[in-house]
Amino acid sequence: MVKIQSSSAGHVAGVSRSGGREGYWDALRAALMILGIPYHVSLAYRPDHPWMVDAEQGGNFTIYFADVIHVFRMPAFFVIAGYFTAMILTRRDLWTWFSGRAVRLRIPFIVSLLTLVPLMNAIASSFATGDFNSSALDDAYMKPGSTWVRHLWFLWVLFAFQGLTALTLTLKPSLRTAILKDVWDSFYAKHFQVCLIITSVAIGIYELLAVGAFYKAHLDTPIFDGILRSGDFLFEAPFFIAGFVLNRSARTKNEFLKPQIMLTAFSFVALDVTPWFSSKDD
């Protein structure tokens, strides 16, 4: 269980006294966005894994390349989302933050649902039928499923995390500016590499049990999983929480920002091995 304590103003992890922006997160987010280009291109070149656009050629390399990027790209996005959620909540009251998210994210989401998603569905259906016509677009909406949200699924999942955050902080307002207890923060920072590896393994076990149980229970229905993306919610939840806690752990964050040779080697090994055991597709 994560232990927390109240924080004094100006001493919350991740928030400098001057309120300066931590630019390295912007660089990481930009890099992850750029990686989305080769990732989605490679999806079209996986003959045994048909996507919305199928080049009908490719091989093991493109399958493996897409899987390697998929392993860390979206989880990293949700770590960043959790981190900035924790940071902004120390600067704004709960409902100012939540209403701001509604304007900045929900309006673009709705507009895209009405414009970009239908266009994507029309193009994808046309690739399948070989003809661009209105019936191809109708096919994507005849039955509820992932074609109703397409690549906007991550916004829908982020909305769910924000809603649960708002509900949790409404029930326990002290969590809005709470930080990790110093004894736990110091212990994690002192044994950072080992603790992070243990945390990673724990998340992996969670994914196997929770997400695996979700699909084994056949809960991946067109509405519950295809539109509401409940499976993705379960999958990304620990990463959002990890980002939130990282922001509230000053000593651990300092260790996190240092070069870690052993962890880098461990990460490359994990990236090399994980795709072979992953059956989750985008």
Secondary structure as GFF3:
##gff-version 3
##sequence-region A 1 282
A	DSSP	beta_strand	4	5	.	.	.	ID=ss1
A	DSSP	alpha_helix	23	43	.	.	.	ID=ss2
A	DSSP	alpha_helix	60	89	.	.	.	ID=ss3
A	DSSP	alpha_helix	94	101	.	.	.	ID=ss4
A	DSSP	pi_helix	102	106	.	.	.	ID=ss5
A	DSSP	alpha_helix	107	114	.	.	.	ID=ss6
A	DSSP	alpha_helix	116	129	.	.	.	ID=ss7
A	DSSP	alpha_helix	134	141	.	.	.	ID=ss8
A	DSSP	three_ten_helix	146	148	.	.	.	ID=ss9
A	DSSP	three_ten_helix	150	152	.	.	.	ID=ss10
A	DSSP	alpha_helix	153	171	.	.	.	ID=ss11
A	DSSP	three_ten_helix	173	176	.	.	.	ID=ss12
A	DSSP	beta_strand	179	180	.	.	.	ID=ss13
A	DSSP	alpha_helix	182	190	.	.	.	ID=ss14
A	DSSP	alpha_helix	192	206	.	.	.	ID=ss15
A	DSSP	pi_helix	207	211	.	.	.	ID=ss16
A	DSSP	alpha_helix	212	216	.	.	.	ID=ss17
A	DSSP	pi_helix	222	227	.	.	.	ID=ss18
A	DSSP	alpha_helix	230	247	.	.	.	ID=ss19
A	DSSP	alpha_helix	250	256	.	.	.	ID=ss20
A	DSSP	alpha_helix	261	277	.	.	.	ID=ss21
###
